[in-house]
Amino acid sequence: MKSNGGATRHLTGLAKFGFFFLLSTFSVMSFAQSSLQRFTFTEYHMGIDARIIVYAIDQNQAEKACTSAFARIAELDECMSDYRIESELNRLCRKAGSGPVKVSPDLLKVLLRAQEVARLSNGAFDVTVGPVVRVWRAARKEKRLPMADEIKGAMEKVGWKKMKVSARSQTVTLWAPGMQLDLGGIAKGYACDEAQRVLKRNGVSRALVEMGGDIVVSGPPPGKKGWSIRVPNAGKDMFFAHKSVSSSGDTEQFVEIGGRRYSHLIDPRTGQALINRIQATVIAKDGLTSDPLTKALSILSKREGLRVVRTYRGTKSYVRSLAWSKS
């Protein structure tokens, strides 16, 4: 009995010490969190204003971390832009029809995911849609509908099966001459992911990175359960930490021709701009997942979209007022 009692008293002492340690740790953590300051920075990248909100110990840490994060975004823009003549993406496209081309780890990673989503969505998401996108860009600028032969000619160079991406050899093969890739539906999500990775490397673990319709958050603001983000089709603000939230639709980018509203989103299977005005939001573990899925869900039927979403564990999507999810 004494032995047990002694053991009990000993354990109780350890428990008290442990409880005191936990309280002390919590106090230190609480103090550390309360000492963090909020900073917001904005720079123009990838054709839009990129915004980064961080909680840091001081302005010096915040500026250093965000400068590095913006530099990483700029690096990815140099790699993946279809507007920059000498981007890696355009150099690859100029070699279409000439066999395998070695690509950088960044471009390889993005194109592997692009092909994965293309396969799952039966081509509803397809980065080879570039030739058709260029036809529609010109038409939108002139506020006219593209000619049928323009669409037909462009579609001859479109099709995700006309591109082979090899992880093993780190090469990309574009089978048809004149192919043009458009990473507008996936590059920003990946850029947000990479910006967060750089921020964490610089000691910032509570941040929000926003690029157009793509948001990626790390740890929550001090004292909060998450970042408050309004999800349009959910009809309410929701709280997120260590998640990505991407939205796509024609609420801002569209053109009206002949009394009809045409989206900037193109169905790669038909070459036609969307007219259904569907807005899709996807919540996922990272921007490389959520960004392309929103484009696919804007085109697919509810049933087809649900099948694609279920492939990615932990994703949740809102299309109009319908929620599809897999926990």
Phi, psi and omega in degrees: 000317179294321180297314178297319180296318178299318179296320180297314180297322179295316179294322180296320178297318178296321180297318179295318179297316179298320180295319179296320179298317179296318178297318180295316179298316180298320180296317179296316180296318180297318179296317181298319180293319183291338181275352179287143179246152180266134178225143179233133180228145180225134174221157181268118179214149177054034176080008181216171173278120175265130184240135177233126175246127181229155169249118185225167183287331177198174183296326180299313179296317181298313181294319180297313182295315183287326176299318179293322180293317178295325178296323178293320177297317179298321178298318179290327176296318177299329182279316194249002181287137174266000176268328181280118185303320185260020176294157178300323180299312181290328176295322176297314183295328179293344179260013179302134179088001184248012177103185183297142179233129178290135181233165180289160178303323180296309182295322179298313182299315181294318182289329175296315178293322179300315180292326178296312179292324177299316180295315182293327183263008182054039176087005177294329170249126186203111183285353176279005184288000184315312181302322179287321178301321180293324177297315181290327177300314179295319181294318179297320180296323180268358181054053176220161175277143177297150175288150181302321181288334175294313179296315181299314180296320180291321182294339177293343180252010184247144176148120185297336178284352177272003178237134176243126179244120182250113177291326183294313181265356181056043180234160176232134177241122174256114190288324186259129175302142179088001178295145180222121180272145178232112182259020181298340182261011182211332186294322182293321178299317179293322179298321177296318177302313183292325177297319178296321179298319179292320178300315179297321178297335179262017174086009180255112184247003177234099187206157174232130176242126183233129175224097181064241182271011182243130179228131174233128181241149174257231180294157183287162173301153181306131177077004181246157178275347179177177175278130180278116182229130178280123176261108188311309186279352175273341178073021181200165173280143178231159183251132185226145172216137181054047181219168172239146178227115180239140178230145180216143179174190183247029181293334182241321184255104179196171176219143177256123180228124179061033178080003179244144183264124181247128181286162172283348179277133182248137173280111184296342182279337182240339183081009182257146176287147181289144177234005185274351175057038176276135175247130182241140175233134180234134176249124184214184182283336180204165182290334178293340176266310187290323185299303181293331181295326179297324180291318179295318183289337177290341184253321185286160173287168180303314182295316180294319180296319179300320180297318180292314182300320182296342179291330184256104184300135178088358179276153177217140183225152177232121177235118191057242181248014182258133179250126175241137182208162171219120182265000000 
